[in-house]
Amino acid sequence: MATTSIAQACEAHRELITKLNQLEAFLLMTFGPGREAFTQMAPASQDDYLAACTDTVQASRELAQAIGGALQESFIAEFGHG
C-alpha cells in the first residue's frame, strides 16, 4: 500500500511541476517581457486568460493536497500512526 501512495505522490509531483511551469508562463505573459500581447487582447480574452490562470492555480493546489495525502498514507503504512 505504501508503494502505491509513494507512486501516486511522485505522479502528482510531476503533474504539479507541469502546472507550475504553465502558471509561470502565464504570469510572464501577463507581467513579464511579453505582457504587450496580454494588453492587446480583447477584454473577454483577458478574462478567459485569467480564468485559465485561476484554473491552473486550483489544479496545483489539488495536486499539492494529493501529494500530502499520499505521503501521509505512506507514513502511516510504514510507521503505523499519523
mmCIF file of the N, C-alpha and C atoms, coordinates in Angstrom:
data_MODEL
# 
_entry.id   MODEL 
# 
loop_
_atom_site.group_PDB 
_atom_site.id 
_atom_site.type_symbol 
_atom_site.label_atom_id 
_atom_site.label_alt_id 
_atom_site.label_comp_id 
_atom_site.label_asym_id 
_atom_site.label_entity_id 
_atom_site.label_seq_id 
_atom_site.pdbx_PDB_ins_code 
_atom_site.Cartn_x 
_atom_site.Cartn_y 
_atom_site.Cartn_z 
_atom_site.occupancy 
_atom_site.B_iso_or_equiv 
_atom_site.pdbx_formal_charge 
_atom_site.auth_seq_id 
_atom_site.auth_comp_id 
_atom_site.auth_asym_id 
_atom_site.auth_atom_id 
_atom_site.pdbx_PDB_model_num 
ATOM 1   N N  . MET A 1 1  ? 0.830   -1.200 0.000   1.00 0.00 ? 1  MET A N  1 
ATOM 2   C CA . MET A 1 1  ? 0.000   0.000  0.000   1.00 0.00 ? 1  MET A CA 1 
ATOM 3   C C  . MET A 1 1  ? 0.868   1.256  0.000   1.00 0.00 ? 1  MET A C  1 
ATOM 4   N N  . ALA A 1 2  ? 1.941   1.240  0.783   1.00 0.00 ? 2  ALA A N  1 
ATOM 5   C CA . ALA A 1 2  ? 2.814   2.414  0.853   1.00 0.00 ? 2  ALA A CA 1 
ATOM 6   C C  . ALA A 1 2  ? 3.452   2.698  -0.500  1.00 0.00 ? 2  ALA A C  1 
ATOM 7   N N  . THR A 1 3  ? 3.797   1.638  -1.229  1.00 0.00 ? 3  THR A N  1 
ATOM 8   C CA . THR A 1 3  ? 4.409   1.829  -2.545  1.00 0.00 ? 3  THR A CA 1 
ATOM 9   C C  . THR A 1 3  ? 3.448   2.541  -3.490  1.00 0.00 ? 3  THR A C  1 
ATOM 10  N N  . THR A 1 4  ? 2.173   2.174  -3.429  1.00 0.00 ? 4  THR A N  1 
ATOM 11  C CA . THR A 1 4  ? 1.172   2.836  -4.264  1.00 0.00 ? 4  THR A CA 1 
ATOM 12  C C  . THR A 1 4  ? 1.072   4.312  -3.913  1.00 0.00 ? 4  THR A C  1 
ATOM 13  N N  . SER A 1 5  ? 1.047   4.628  -2.624  1.00 0.00 ? 5  SER A N  1 
ATOM 14  C CA . SER A 1 5  ? 0.954   6.024  -2.200  1.00 0.00 ? 5  SER A CA 1 
ATOM 15  C C  . SER A 1 5  ? 2.169   6.822  -2.648  1.00 0.00 ? 5  SER A C  1 
ATOM 16  N N  . ILE A 1 6  ? 3.343   6.224  -2.541  1.00 0.00 ? 6  ILE A N  1 
ATOM 17  C CA . ILE A 1 6  ? 4.566   6.906  -2.993  1.00 0.00 ? 6  ILE A CA 1 
ATOM 18  C C  . ILE A 1 6  ? 4.493   7.132  -4.502  1.00 0.00 ? 6  ILE A C  1 
ATOM 19  N N  . ALA A 1 7  ? 4.053   6.126  -5.235  1.00 0.00 ? 7  ALA A N  1 
ATOM 20  C CA . ALA A 1 7  ? 3.931   6.270  -6.691  1.00 0.00 ? 7  ALA A CA 1 
ATOM 21  C C  . ALA A 1 7  ? 2.918   7.353  -7.038  1.00 0.00 ? 7  ALA A C  1 
ATOM 22  N N  . GLN A 1 8  ? 1.816   7.399  -6.303  1.00 0.00 ? 8  GLN A N  1 
ATOM 23  C CA . GLN A 1 8  ? 0.809   8.438  -6.535  1.00 0.00 ? 8  GLN A CA 1 
ATOM 24  C C  . GLN A 1 8  ? 1.386   9.816  -6.234  1.00 0.00 ? 8  GLN A C  1 
ATOM 25  N N  . ALA A 1 9  ? 2.147   9.919  -5.161  1.00 0.00 ? 9  ALA A N  1 
ATOM 26  C CA . ALA A 1 9  ? 2.764   11.199 -4.806  1.00 0.00 ? 9  ALA A CA 1 
ATOM 27  C C  . ALA A 1 9  ? 3.758   11.635 -5.880  1.00 0.00 ? 9  ALA A C  1 
ATOM 28  N N  . CYS A 1 10 ? 4.527   10.694 -6.397  1.00 0.00 ? 10 CYS A N  1 
ATOM 29  C CA . CYS A 1 10 ? 5.500   11.025 -7.448  1.00 0.00 ? 10 CYS A CA 1 
ATOM 30  C C  . CYS A 1 10 ? 4.801   11.503 -8.718  1.00 0.00 ? 10 CYS A C  1 
ATOM 31  N N  . GLU A 1 11 ? 3.724   10.824 -9.093  1.00 0.00 ? 11 GLU A N  1 
ATOM 32  C CA . GLU A 1 11 ? 2.968   11.234 -10.285 1.00 0.00 ? 11 GLU A CA 1 
ATOM 33  C C  . GLU A 1 11 ? 2.342   12.611 -10.076 1.00 0.00 ? 11 GLU A C  1 
ATOM 34  N N  . ALA A 1 12 ? 1.758   12.826 -8.906  1.00 0.00 ? 12 ALA A N  1 
ATOM 35  C CA . ALA A 1 12 ? 1.165   14.133 -8.606  1.00 0.00 ? 12 ALA A CA 1 
ATOM 36  C C  . ALA A 1 12 ? 2.234   15.214 -8.594  1.00 0.00 ? 12 ALA A C  1 
ATOM 37  N N  . HIS A 1 13 ? 3.429   14.879 -8.123  1.00 0.00 ? 13 HIS A N  1 
ATOM 38  C CA . HIS A 1 13 ? 4.532   15.847 -8.111  1.00 0.00 ? 13 HIS A CA 1 
ATOM 39  C C  . HIS A 1 13 ? 4.908   16.239 -9.532  1.00 0.00 ? 13 HIS A C  1 
ATOM 40  N N  . ARG A 1 14 ? 4.999   15.269 -10.423 1.00 0.00 ? 14 ARG A N  1 
ATOM 41  C CA . ARG A 1 14 ? 5.315   15.577 -11.833 1.00 0.00 ? 14 ARG A CA 1 
ATOM 42  C C  . ARG A 1 14 ? 4.240   16.482 -12.439 1.00 0.00 ? 14 ARG A C  1 
ATOM 43  N N  . GLU A 1 15 ? 2.982   16.166 -12.160 1.00 0.00 ? 15 GLU A N  1 
ATOM 44  C CA . GLU A 1 15 ? 1.886   16.991 -12.673 1.00 0.00 ? 15 GLU A CA 1 
ATOM 45  C C  . GLU A 1 15 ? 1.931   18.394 -12.077 1.00 0.00 ? 15 GLU A C  1 
ATOM 46  N N  . LEU A 1 16 ? 2.282   18.478 -10.798 1.00 0.00 ? 16 LEU A N  1 
ATOM 47  C CA . LEU A 1 16 ? 2.376   19.783 -10.140 1.00 0.00 ? 16 LEU A CA 1 
ATOM 48  C C  . LEU A 1 16 ? 3.463   20.633 -10.780 1.00 0.00 ? 16 LEU A C  1 
ATOM 49  N N  . ILE A 1 17 ? 4.608   20.051 -11.049 1.00 0.00 ? 17 ILE A N  1 
ATOM 50  C CA . ILE A 1 17 ? 5.698   20.789 -11.700 1.00 0.00 ? 17 ILE A CA 1 
ATOM 51  C C  . ILE A 1 17 ? 5.239   21.301 -13.065 1.00 0.00 ? 17 ILE A C  1 
ATOM 52  N N  . THR A 1 18 ? 4.523   20.476 -13.818 1.00 0.00 ? 18 THR A N  1 
ATOM 53  C CA . THR A 1 18 ? 3.999   20.896 -15.120 1.00 0.00 ? 18 THR A CA 1 
ATOM 54  C C  . THR A 1 18 ? 3.052   22.080 -14.967 1.00 0.00 ? 18 THR A C  1 
ATOM 55  N N  . LYS A 1 19 ? 2.146   21.997 -13.998 1.00 0.00 ? 19 LYS A N  1 
ATOM 56  C CA . LYS A 1 19 ? 1.186   23.085 -13.768 1.00 0.00 ? 19 LYS A CA 1 
ATOM 57  C C  . LYS A 1 19 ? 1.900   24.362 -13.336 1.00 0.00 ? 19 LYS A C  1 
ATOM 58  N N  . LEU A 1 20 ? 2.903   24.239 -12.482 1.00 0.00 ? 20 LEU A N  1 
ATOM 59  C CA . LEU A 1 20 ? 3.632   25.429 -12.035 1.00 0.00 ? 20 LEU A CA 1 
ATOM 60  C C  . LEU A 1 20 ? 4.413   26.062 -13.180 1.00 0.00 ? 20 LEU A C  1 
ATOM 61  N N  . ASN A 1 21 ? 4.970   25.244 -14.058 1.00 0.00 ? 21 ASN A N  1 
ATOM 62  C CA . ASN A 1 21 ? 5.648   25.783 -15.243 1.00 0.00 ? 21 ASN A CA 1 
ATOM 63  C C  . ASN A 1 21 ? 4.654   26.507 -16.148 1.00 0.00 ? 21 ASN A C  1 
ATOM 64  N N  . GLN A 1 22 ? 3.461   25.937 -16.282 1.00 0.00 ? 22 GLN A N  1 
ATOM 65  C CA . GLN A 1 22 ? 2.408   26.573 -17.081 1.00 0.00 ? 22 GLN A CA 1 
ATOM 66  C C  . GLN A 1 22 ? 2.014   27.910 -16.463 1.00 0.00 ? 22 GLN A C  1 
ATOM 67  N N  . LEU A 1 23 ? 1.846   27.928 -15.154 1.00 0.00 ? 23 LEU A N  1 
ATOM 68  C CA . LEU A 1 23 ? 1.480   29.166 -14.473 1.00 0.00 ? 23 LEU A CA 1 
ATOM 69  C C  . LEU A 1 23 ? 2.579   30.216 -14.621 1.00 0.00 ? 23 LEU A C  1 
ATOM 70  N N  . GLU A 1 24 ? 3.828   29.789 -14.520 1.00 0.00 ? 24 GLU A N  1 
ATOM 71  C CA . GLU A 1 24 ? 4.936   30.727 -14.711 1.00 0.00 ? 24 GLU A CA 1 
ATOM 72  C C  . GLU A 1 24 ? 4.881   31.353 -16.106 1.00 0.00 ? 24 GLU A C  1 
ATOM 73  N N  . ALA A 1 25 ? 4.593   30.544 -17.120 1.00 0.00 ? 25 ALA A N  1 
ATOM 74  C CA . ALA A 1 25 ? 4.477   31.067 -18.485 1.00 0.00 ? 25 ALA A CA 1 
ATOM 75  C C  . ALA A 1 25 ? 3.322   32.058 -18.589 1.00 0.00 ? 25 ALA A C  1 
ATOM 76  N N  . PHE A 1 26 ? 2.191   31.733 -17.953 1.00 0.00 ? 26 PHE A N  1 
ATOM 77  C CA . PHE A 1 26 ? 1.054   32.662 -17.944 1.00 0.00 ? 26 PHE A CA 1 
ATOM 78  C C  . PHE A 1 26 ? 1.457   33.989 -17.307 1.00 0.00 ? 26 PHE A C  1 
ATOM 79  N N  . LEU A 1 27 ? 2.131   33.911 -16.174 1.00 0.00 ? 27 LEU A N  1 
ATOM 80  C CA . LEU A 1 27 ? 2.496   35.133 -15.456 1.00 0.00 ? 27 LEU A CA 1 
ATOM 81  C C  . LEU A 1 27 ? 3.528   35.955 -16.217 1.00 0.00 ? 27 LEU A C  1 
ATOM 82  N N  . LEU A 1 28 ? 4.454   35.288 -16.892 1.00 0.00 ? 28 LEU A N  1 
ATOM 83  C CA . LEU A 1 28 ? 5.424   36.023 -17.705 1.00 0.00 ? 28 LEU A CA 1 
ATOM 84  C C  . LEU A 1 28 ? 4.725   36.763 -18.839 1.00 0.00 ? 28 LEU A C  1 
ATOM 85  N N  . MET A 1 29 ? 3.715   36.128 -19.420 1.00 0.00 ? 29 MET A N  1 
ATOM 86  C CA . MET A 1 29 ? 2.981   36.793 -20.500 1.00 0.00 ? 29 MET A CA 1 
ATOM 87  C C  . MET A 1 29 ? 2.166   37.963 -19.956 1.00 0.00 ? 29 MET A C  1 
ATOM 88  N N  . THR A 1 30 ? 1.710   37.836 -18.720 1.00 0.00 ? 30 THR A N  1 
ATOM 89  C CA . THR A 1 30 ? 0.887   38.885 -18.125 1.00 0.00 ? 30 THR A CA 1 
ATOM 90  C C  . THR A 1 30 ? 1.727   40.038 -17.587 1.00 0.00 ? 30 THR A C  1 
ATOM 91  N N  . PHE A 1 31 ? 2.830   39.710 -16.919 1.00 0.00 ? 31 PHE A N  1 
ATOM 92  C CA . PHE A 1 31 ? 3.603   40.739 -16.224 1.00 0.00 ? 31 PHE A CA 1 
ATOM 93  C C  . PHE A 1 31 ? 5.040   40.865 -16.705 1.00 0.00 ? 31 PHE A C  1 
ATOM 94  N N  . GLY A 1 32 ? 5.525   39.906 -17.484 1.00 0.00 ? 32 GLY A N  1 
ATOM 95  C CA . GLY A 1 32 ? 6.915   39.909 -17.914 1.00 0.00 ? 32 GLY A CA 1 
ATOM 96  C C  . GLY A 1 32 ? 7.120   40.634 -19.233 1.00 0.00 ? 32 GLY A C  1 
ATOM 97  N N  . PRO A 1 33 ? 8.230   40.321 -19.900 1.00 0.00 ? 33 PRO A N  1 
ATOM 98  C CA . PRO A 1 33 ? 8.564   40.983 -21.162 1.00 0.00 ? 33 PRO A CA 1 
ATOM 99  C C  . PRO A 1 33 ? 7.501   40.811 -22.250 1.00 0.00 ? 33 PRO A C  1 
ATOM 100 N N  . GLY A 1 34 ? 6.725   39.737 -22.201 1.00 0.00 ? 34 GLY A N  1 
ATOM 101 C CA . GLY A 1 34 ? 5.704   39.501 -23.213 1.00 0.00 ? 34 GLY A CA 1 
ATOM 102 C C  . GLY A 1 34 ? 4.354   40.097 -22.883 1.00 0.00 ? 34 GLY A C  1 
ATOM 103 N N  . ARG A 1 35 ? 4.294   40.966 -21.897 1.00 0.00 ? 35 ARG A N  1 
ATOM 104 C CA . ARG A 1 35 ? 2.997   41.487 -21.435 1.00 0.00 ? 35 ARG A CA 1 
ATOM 105 C C  . ARG A 1 35 ? 2.265   42.321 -22.481 1.00 0.00 ? 35 ARG A C  1 
ATOM 106 N N  . GLU A 1 36 ? 2.979   42.796 -23.486 1.00 0.00 ? 36 GLU A N  1 
ATOM 107 C CA . GLU A 1 36 ? 2.315   43.575 -24.531 1.00 0.00 ? 36 GLU A CA 1 
ATOM 108 C C  . GLU A 1 36 ? 1.231   42.749 -25.217 1.00 0.00 ? 36 GLU A C  1 
ATOM 109 N N  . ALA A 1 37 ? 1.486   41.461 -25.393 1.00 0.00 ? 37 ALA A N  1 
ATOM 110 C CA . ALA A 1 37 ? 0.477   40.594 -26.017 1.00 0.00 ? 37 ALA A CA 1 
ATOM 111 C C  . ALA A 1 37 ? -0.784  40.554 -25.166 1.00 0.00 ? 37 ALA A C  1 
ATOM 112 N N  . PHE A 1 38 ? -0.612  40.496 -23.848 1.00 0.00 ? 38 PHE A N  1 
ATOM 113 C CA . PHE A 1 38 ? -1.772  40.458 -22.950 1.00 0.00 ? 38 PHE A CA 1 
ATOM 114 C C  . PHE A 1 38 ? -2.550  41.764 -23.022 1.00 0.00 ? 38 PHE A C  1 
ATOM 115 N N  . THR A 1 39 ? -1.842  42.887 -23.011 1.00 0.00 ? 39 THR A N  1 
ATOM 116 C CA . THR A 1 39 ? -2.527  44.181 -23.010 1.00 0.00 ? 39 THR A CA 1 
ATOM 117 C C  . THR A 1 39 ? -3.265  44.441 -24.320 1.00 0.00 ? 39 THR A C  1 
ATOM 118 N N  . GLN A 1 40 ? -2.858  43.767 -25.391 1.00 0.00 ? 40 GLN A N  1 
ATOM 119 C CA . GLN A 1 40 ? -3.516  43.949 -26.679 1.00 0.00 ? 40 GLN A CA 1 
ATOM 120 C C  . GLN A 1 40 ? -4.694  42.997 -26.884 1.00 0.00 ? 40 GLN A C  1 
ATOM 121 N N  . MET A 1 41 ? -4.904  42.084 -25.950 1.00 0.00 ? 41 MET A N  1 
ATOM 122 C CA . MET A 1 41 ? -6.047  41.166 -26.052 1.00 0.00 ? 41 MET A CA 1 
ATOM 123 C C  . MET A 1 41 ? -7.348  41.911 -25.800 1.00 0.00 ? 41 MET A C  1 
ATOM 124 N N  . ALA A 1 42 ? -8.408  41.420 -26.399 1.00 0.00 ? 42 ALA A N  1 
ATOM 125 C CA . ALA A 1 42 ? -9.742  41.945 -26.101 1.00 0.00 ? 42 ALA A CA 1 
ATOM 126 C C  . ALA A 1 42 ? -10.065 41.635 -24.639 1.00 0.00 ? 42 ALA A C  1 
ATOM 127 N N  . PRO A 1 43 ? -10.865 42.482 -23.997 1.00 0.00 ? 43 PRO A N  1 
ATOM 128 C CA . PRO A 1 43 ? -11.200 42.240 -22.583 1.00 0.00 ? 43 PRO A CA 1 
ATOM 129 C C  . PRO A 1 43 ? -11.747 40.834 -22.312 1.00 0.00 ? 43 PRO A C  1 
ATOM 130 N N  . ALA A 1 44 ? -12.574 40.308 -23.195 1.00 0.00 ? 44 ALA A N  1 
ATOM 131 C CA . ALA A 1 44 ? -13.116 38.958 -22.989 1.00 0.00 ? 44 ALA A CA 1 
ATOM 132 C C  . ALA A 1 44 ? -12.002 37.911 -23.025 1.00 0.00 ? 44 ALA A C  1 
ATOM 133 N N  . SER A 1 45 ? -11.034 38.111 -23.912 1.00 0.00 ? 45 SER A N  1 
ATOM 134 C CA . SER A 1 45 ? -9.899  37.190 -23.993 1.00 0.00 ? 45 SER A CA 1 
ATOM 135 C C  . SER A 1 45 ? -9.034  37.292 -22.746 1.00 0.00 ? 45 SER A C  1 
ATOM 136 N N  . GLN A 1 46 ? -8.855  38.518 -22.234 1.00 0.00 ? 46 GLN A N  1 
ATOM 137 C CA . GLN A 1 46 ? -8.111  38.688 -20.987 1.00 0.00 ? 46 GLN A CA 1 
ATOM 138 C C  . GLN A 1 46 ? -8.811  37.948 -19.853 1.00 0.00 ? 46 GLN A C  1 
ATOM 139 N N  . ASP A 1 47 ? -10.140 38.037 -19.810 1.00 0.00 ? 47 ASP A N  1 
ATOM 140 C CA . ASP A 1 47 ? -10.902 37.328 -18.776 1.00 0.00 ? 47 ASP A CA 1 
ATOM 141 C C  . ASP A 1 47 ? -10.705 35.819 -18.890 1.00 0.00 ? 47 ASP A C  1 
ATOM 142 N N  . ASP A 1 48 ? -10.760 35.306 -20.120 1.00 0.00 ? 48 ASP A N  1 
ATOM 143 C CA . ASP A 1 48 ? -10.551 33.870 -20.335 1.00 0.00 ? 48 ASP A CA 1 
ATOM 144 C C  . ASP A 1 48 ? -9.147  33.458 -19.908 1.00 0.00 ? 48 ASP A C  1 
ATOM 145 N N  . TYR A 1 49 ? -8.185  34.286 -20.233 1.00 0.00 ? 49 TYR A N  1 
ATOM 146 C CA . TYR A 1 49 ? -6.788  34.029 -19.891 1.00 0.00 ? 49 TYR A CA 1 
ATOM 147 C C  . TYR A 1 49 ? -6.614  33.985 -18.378 1.00 0.00 ? 49 TYR A C  1 
ATOM 148 N N  . LEU A 1 50 ? -7.178  34.965 -17.690 1.00 0.00 ? 50 LEU A N  1 
ATOM 149 C CA . LEU A 1 50 ? -7.065  34.997 -16.233 1.00 0.00 ? 50 LEU A CA 1 
ATOM 150 C C  . LEU A 1 50 ? -7.829  33.840 -15.598 1.00 0.00 ? 50 LEU A C  1 
ATOM 151 N N  . ALA A 1 51 ? -8.929  33.420 -16.203 1.00 0.00 ? 51 ALA A N  1 
ATOM 152 C CA . ALA A 1 51 ? -9.655  32.239 -15.715 1.00 0.00 ? 51 ALA A CA 1 
ATOM 153 C C  . ALA A 1 51 ? -8.783  30.989 -15.857 1.00 0.00 ? 51 ALA A C  1 
ATOM 154 N N  . ALA A 1 52 ? -8.032  30.904 -16.946 1.00 0.00 ? 52 ALA A N  1 
ATOM 155 C CA . ALA A 1 52 ? -7.114  29.777 -17.129 1.00 0.00 ? 52 ALA A CA 1 
ATOM 156 C C  . ALA A 1 52 ? -6.027  29.795 -16.055 1.00 0.00 ? 52 ALA A C  1 
ATOM 157 N N  . CYS A 1 53 ? -5.548  30.985 -15.701 1.00 0.00 ? 53 CYS A N  1 
ATOM 158 C CA . CYS A 1 53 ? -4.566  31.108 -14.616 1.00 0.00 ? 53 CYS A CA 1 
ATOM 159 C C  . CYS A 1 53 ? -5.162  30.604 -13.305 1.00 0.00 ? 53 CYS A C  1 
ATOM 160 N N  . THR A 1 54 ? -6.393  31.006 -13.029 1.00 0.00 ? 54 THR A N  1 
ATOM 161 C CA . THR A 1 54 ? -7.075  30.581 -11.808 1.00 0.00 ? 54 THR A CA 1 
ATOM 162 C C  . THR A 1 54 ? -7.264  29.067 -11.792 1.00 0.00 ? 54 THR A C  1 
ATOM 163 N N  . ASP A 1 55 ? -7.658  28.499 -12.923 1.00 0.00 ? 55 ASP A N  1 
ATOM 164 C CA . ASP A 1 55 ? -7.823  27.046 -13.016 1.00 0.00 ? 55 ASP A CA 1 
ATOM 165 C C  . ASP A 1 55 ? -6.500  26.325 -12.759 1.00 0.00 ? 55 ASP A C  1 
ATOM 166 N N  . THR A 1 56 ? -5.409  26.886 -13.273 1.00 0.00 ? 56 THR A N  1 
ATOM 167 C CA . THR A 1 56 ? -4.094  26.285 -13.078 1.00 0.00 ? 56 THR A CA 1 
ATOM 168 C C  . THR A 1 56 ? -3.689  26.331 -11.611 1.00 0.00 ? 56 THR A C  1 
ATOM 169 N N  . VAL A 1 57 ? -3.973  27.440 -10.952 1.00 0.00 ? 57 VAL A N  1 
ATOM 170 C CA . VAL A 1 57 ? -3.677  27.550 -9.519  1.00 0.00 ? 57 VAL A CA 1 
ATOM 171 C C  . VAL A 1 57 ? -4.492  26.522 -8.736  1.00 0.00 ? 57 VAL A C  1 
ATOM 172 N N  . GLN A 1 58 ? -5.769  26.390 -9.054  1.00 0.00 ? 58 GLN A N  1 
ATOM 173 C CA . GLN A 1 58 ? -6.624  25.424 -8.351  1.00 0.00 ? 58 GLN A CA 1 
ATOM 174 C C  . GLN A 1 58 ? -6.122  24.000 -8.567  1.00 0.00 ? 58 GLN A C  1 
ATOM 175 N N  . ALA A 1 59 ? -5.762  23.667 -9.800  1.00 0.00 ? 59 ALA A N  1 
ATOM 176 C CA . ALA A 1 59 ? -5.236  22.329 -10.088 1.00 0.00 ? 59 ALA A CA 1 
ATOM 177 C C  . ALA A 1 59 ? -3.941  22.088 -9.322  1.00 0.00 ? 59 ALA A C  1 
ATOM 178 N N  . SER A 1 60 ? -3.094  23.108 -9.225  1.00 0.00 ? 60 SER A N  1 
ATOM 179 C CA . SER A 1 60 ? -1.843  22.990 -8.475  1.00 0.00 ? 60 SER A CA 1 
ATOM 180 C C  . SER A 1 60 ? -2.120  22.746 -6.999  1.00 0.00 ? 60 SER A C  1 
ATOM 181 N N  . ARG A 1 61 ? -3.082  23.461 -6.463  1.00 0.00 ? 61 ARG A N  1 
ATOM 182 C CA . ARG A 1 61 ? -3.461  23.283 -5.056  1.00 0.00 ? 61 ARG A CA 1 
ATOM 183 C C  . ARG A 1 61 ? -3.943  21.849 -4.809  1.00 0.00 ? 61 ARG A C  1 
ATOM 184 N N  . GLU A 1 62 ? -4.788  21.349 -5.705  1.00 0.00 ? 62 GLU A N  1 
ATOM 185 C CA . GLU A 1 62 ? -5.312  19.987 -5.559  1.00 0.00 ? 62 GLU A CA 1 
ATOM 186 C C  . GLU A 1 62 ? -4.197  18.947 -5.657  1.00 0.00 ? 62 GLU A C  1 
ATOM 187 N N  . LEU A 1 63 ? -3.247  19.170 -6.559  1.00 0.00 ? 63 LEU A N  1 
ATOM 188 C CA . LEU A 1 63 ? -2.120  18.247 -6.677  1.00 0.00 ? 63 LEU A CA 1 
ATOM 189 C C  . LEU A 1 63 ? -1.258  18.270 -5.419  1.00 0.00 ? 63 LEU A C  1 
ATOM 190 N N  . ALA A 1 64 ? -1.027  19.451 -4.869  1.00 0.00 ? 64 ALA A N  1 
ATOM 191 C CA . ALA A 1 64 ? -0.242  19.551 -3.634  1.00 0.00 ? 64 ALA A CA 1 
ATOM 192 C C  . ALA A 1 64 ? -0.945  18.805 -2.497  1.00 0.00 ? 64 ALA A C  1 
ATOM 193 N N  . GLN A 1 65 ? -2.261  18.922 -2.423  1.00 0.00 ? 65 GLN A N  1 
ATOM 194 C CA . GLN A 1 65 ? -3.017  18.201 -1.398  1.00 0.00 ? 65 GLN A CA 1 
ATOM 195 C C  . GLN A 1 65 ? -2.939  16.695 -1.628  1.00 0.00 ? 65 GLN A C  1 
ATOM 196 N N  . ALA A 1 66 ? -2.979  16.269 -2.877  1.00 0.00 ? 66 ALA A N  1 
ATOM 197 C CA . ALA A 1 66 ? -2.867  14.843 -3.188  1.00 0.00 ? 66 ALA A CA 1 
ATOM 198 C C  . ALA A 1 66 ? -1.502  14.304 -2.775  1.00 0.00 ? 66 ALA A C  1 
ATOM 199 N N  . ILE A 1 67 ? -0.468  15.096 -3.004  1.00 0.00 ? 67 ILE A N  1 
ATOM 200 C CA . ILE A 1 67 ? 0.876   14.689 -2.599  1.00 0.00 ? 67 ILE A CA 1 
ATOM 201 C C  . ILE A 1 67 ? 0.927   14.519 -1.086  1.00 0.00 ? 67 ILE A C  1 
ATOM 202 N N  . GLY A 1 68 ? 0.410   15.503 -0.368  1.00 0.00 ? 68 GLY A N  1 
ATOM 203 C CA . GLY A 1 68 ? 0.406   15.426 1.092   1.00 0.00 ? 68 GLY A CA 1 
ATOM 204 C C  . GLY A 1 68 ? -0.361  14.221 1.596   1.00 0.00 ? 68 GLY A C  1 
ATOM 205 N N  . GLY A 1 69 ? -1.526  13.961 1.007   1.00 0.00 ? 69 GLY A N  1 
ATOM 206 C CA . GLY A 1 69 ? -2.327  12.811 1.422   1.00 0.00 ? 69 GLY A CA 1 
ATOM 207 C C  . GLY A 1 69 ? -1.635  11.489 1.145   1.00 0.00 ? 69 GLY A C  1 
ATOM 208 N N  . ALA A 1 70 ? -1.027  11.376 -0.026  1.00 0.00 ? 70 ALA A N  1 
ATOM 209 C CA . ALA A 1 70 ? -0.331  10.140 -0.385  1.00 0.00 ? 70 ALA A CA 1 
ATOM 210 C C  . ALA A 1 70 ? 0.869   9.907  0.523   1.00 0.00 ? 70 ALA A C  1 
ATOM 211 N N  . LEU A 1 71 ? 1.592   10.965 0.831   1.00 0.00 ? 71 LEU A N  1 
ATOM 212 C CA . LEU A 1 71 ? 2.744   10.813 1.719   1.00 0.00 ? 71 LEU A CA 1 
ATOM 213 C C  . LEU A 1 71 ? 2.310   10.470 3.136   1.00 0.00 ? 71 LEU A C  1 
ATOM 214 N N  . GLN A 1 72 ? 1.211   11.048 3.582   1.00 0.00 ? 72 GLN A N  1 
ATOM 215 C CA . GLN A 1 72 ? 0.695   10.720 4.910   1.00 0.00 ? 72 GLN A CA 1 
ATOM 216 C C  . GLN A 1 72 ? 0.274   9.251  4.970   1.00 0.00 ? 72 GLN A C  1 
ATOM 217 N N  . GLU A 1 73 ? -0.403  8.769  3.927   1.00 0.00 ? 73 GLU A N  1 
ATOM 218 C CA . GLU A 1 73 ? -0.780  7.353  3.868   1.00 0.00 ? 73 GLU A CA 1 
ATOM 219 C C  . GLU A 1 73 ? 0.453   6.463  3.927   1.00 0.00 ? 73 GLU A C  1 
ATOM 220 N N  . SER A 1 74 ? 1.494   6.838  3.205   1.00 0.00 ? 74 SER A N  1 
ATOM 221 C CA . SER A 1 74 ? 2.730   6.061  3.205   1.00 0.00 ? 74 SER A CA 1 
ATOM 222 C C  . SER A 1 74 ? 3.360   6.041  4.588   1.00 0.00 ? 74 SER A C  1 
ATOM 223 N N  . PHE A 1 75 ? 3.360   7.192  5.243   1.00 0.00 ? 75 PHE A N  1 
ATOM 224 C CA . PHE A 1 75 ? 3.937   7.292  6.580   1.00 0.00 ? 75 PHE A CA 1 
ATOM 225 C C  . PHE A 1 75 ? 3.177   6.399  7.551   1.00 0.00 ? 75 PHE A C  1 
ATOM 226 N N  . ILE A 1 76 ? 1.844   6.457  7.494   1.00 0.00 ? 76 ILE A N  1 
ATOM 227 C CA . ILE A 1 76 ? 1.017   5.646  8.391   1.00 0.00 ? 76 ILE A CA 1 
ATOM 228 C C  . ILE A 1 76 ? 1.230   4.158  8.104   1.00 0.00 ? 76 ILE A C  1 
ATOM 229 N N  . ALA A 1 77 ? 1.290   3.797  6.825   1.00 0.00 ? 77 ALA A N  1 
ATOM 230 C CA . ALA A 1 77 ? 1.515   2.397  6.468   1.00 0.00 ? 77 ALA A CA 1 
ATOM 231 C C  . ALA A 1 77 ? 2.881   1.916  6.952   1.00 0.00 ? 77 ALA A C  1 
ATOM 232 N N  . GLU A 1 78 ? 3.857   2.786  6.896   1.00 0.00 ? 78 GLU A N  1 
ATOM 233 C CA . GLU A 1 78 ? 5.221   2.423  7.288   1.00 0.00 ? 78 GLU A CA 1 
ATOM 234 C C  . GLU A 1 78 ? 5.388   2.379  8.802   1.00 0.00 ? 78 GLU A C  1 
ATOM 235 N N  . PHE A 1 79 ? 4.846   3.378  9.488   1.00 0.00 ? 79 PHE A N  1 
ATOM 236 C CA . PHE A 1 79 ? 5.116   3.524  10.917  1.00 0.00 ? 79 PHE A CA 1 
ATOM 237 C C  . PHE A 1 79 ? 3.897   3.270  11.806  1.00 0.00 ? 79 PHE A C  1 
ATOM 238 N N  . GLY A 1 80 ? 2.728   3.121  11.206  1.00 0.00 ? 80 GLY A N  1 
ATOM 239 C CA . GLY A 1 80 ? 1.551   2.732  11.952  1.00 0.00 ? 80 GLY A CA 1 
ATOM 240 C C  . GLY A 1 80 ? 0.828   3.819  12.706  1.00 0.00 ? 80 GLY A C  1 
ATOM 241 N N  . HIS A 1 81 ? 1.181   5.070  12.497  1.00 0.00 ? 81 HIS A N  1 
ATOM 242 C CA . HIS A 1 81 ? 0.464   6.174  13.154  1.00 0.00 ? 81 HIS A CA 1 
ATOM 243 C C  . HIS A 1 81 ? 0.661   7.442  12.353  1.00 0.00 ? 81 HIS A C  1 
ATOM 244 N N  . GLY A 1 82 ? -0.153  8.445  12.662  1.00 0.00 ? 82 GLY A N  1 
ATOM 245 C CA . GLY A 1 82 ? -0.103  9.711  11.922  1.00 0.00 ? 82 GLY A CA 1 
ATOM 246 C C  . GLY A 1 82 ? 0.604   10.790 12.656  1.00 0.00 ? 82 GLY A C  1 
# 
